[in-house]
Amino acid sequence: MKVLKRMLKSTINLKKRTLILGLLFLVVLTFLISGSAVQQSLKEVLNTNRDKVNAIVSININLDTIMQEMMSADSGKSKKKRLMQKWSKK
């Protein structure tokens, strides 16, 4: 019981400190709640956009052509350039 009385007296006597701590607590809680709300809304937007877009990417590489070009008698640098050009065109 003495602890509660001392706490109450301290709160009443130190009004500035109590006010500052209360405001600080209020600001921190406001930021936490607003951050949580923003995070939740962004998750919902991401899910709805993911469902709307439904993007599917498939990559096919023609390994036979690559192996034939590697086995040809051209220089190594020209082979690499041609391969890079073919890949960039796809």
C-alpha positions in Angstrom: 0.0 0.0 0.0 2.9 2.3 0.8 4.2 1.9 -2.7 1.0 3.0 -4.3 0.8 6.1 -2.0 4.4 7.1 -2.8 3.7 6.6 -6.5 0.7 8.8 -6.4 2.5 11.5 -4.4 5.4 11.4 -6.8 3.1 11.8 -9.7 1.3 14.8 -8.2 4.5 16.5 -7.0 6.5 16.1 -10.2 4.0 17.4 -12.7 6.5 18.4 -15.4 8.2 15.0 -15.5 4.9 13.2 -15.5 3.6 15.3 -18.4 6.8 14.9 -20.4 6.8 11.1 -19.9 3.0 10.9 -20.7 3.5 12.9 -23.9 6.5 10.8 -24.9 4.5 7.6 -24.3 1.6 8.9 -26.3 3.9 9.9 -29.3 5.6 6.5 -29.3 2.3 4.6 -29.2 0.9 6.8 -32.0 3.9 6.0 -34.2 3.6 2.3 -33.5 -0.1 2.2 -34.3 0.2 4.2 -37.5 3.2 2.1 -38.6 1.2 -1.0 -38.1 -1.8 0.4 -40.0 0.4 1.4 -42.9 2.1 -2.0 -43.0 -1.2 -3.8 -43.0 -2.6 -1.7 -45.8 0.5 -2.1 -47.9 0.3 -5.9 -47.5 -3.3 -5.8 -48.7 -2.4 -3.6 -51.7 0.4 -6.0 -52.6 -1.8 -9.0 -52.4 -4.6 -7.4 -54.6 -2.0 -6.2 -57.2 -0.4 -9.6 -57.2 -3.7 -11.3 -57.9 -4.6 -8.7 -60.6 -1.3 -8.9 -62.5 -0.8 -12.7 -62.3 2.6 -12.5 -64.0 4.1 -15.7 -65.2 7.6 -15.7 -66.6 9.2 -18.6 -68.4 12.7 -18.8 -69.8 13.7 -21.3 -72.5 17.3 -21.7 -73.5 18.2 -23.5 -76.7 21.2 -25.5 -75.5 21.8 -27.2 -78.8 22.4 -23.9 -80.6 24.8 -22.8 -77.8 26.8 -26.0 -78.0 27.1 -25.8 -81.8 28.3 -22.2 -81.6 30.8 -23.1 -78.9 32.2 -26.0 -81.0 32.5 -23.9 -84.2 36.0 -22.7 -85.3 35.3 -19.0 -84.5 37.4 -17.1 -82.0 36.2 -17.2 -78.4 35.4 -13.5 -78.1 33.2 -13.4 -81.2 31.3 -16.4 -79.9 30.6 -14.7 -76.6 29.5 -11.5 -78.4 27.1 -13.4 -80.6 25.7 -15.4 -77.7 25.2 -12.2 -75.7 23.4 -10.6 -78.7 21.1 -13.6 -79.1 20.3 -13.7 -75.4 19.6 -10.0 -75.3 17.3 -10.2 -78.3 15.1 -12.8 -76.6 
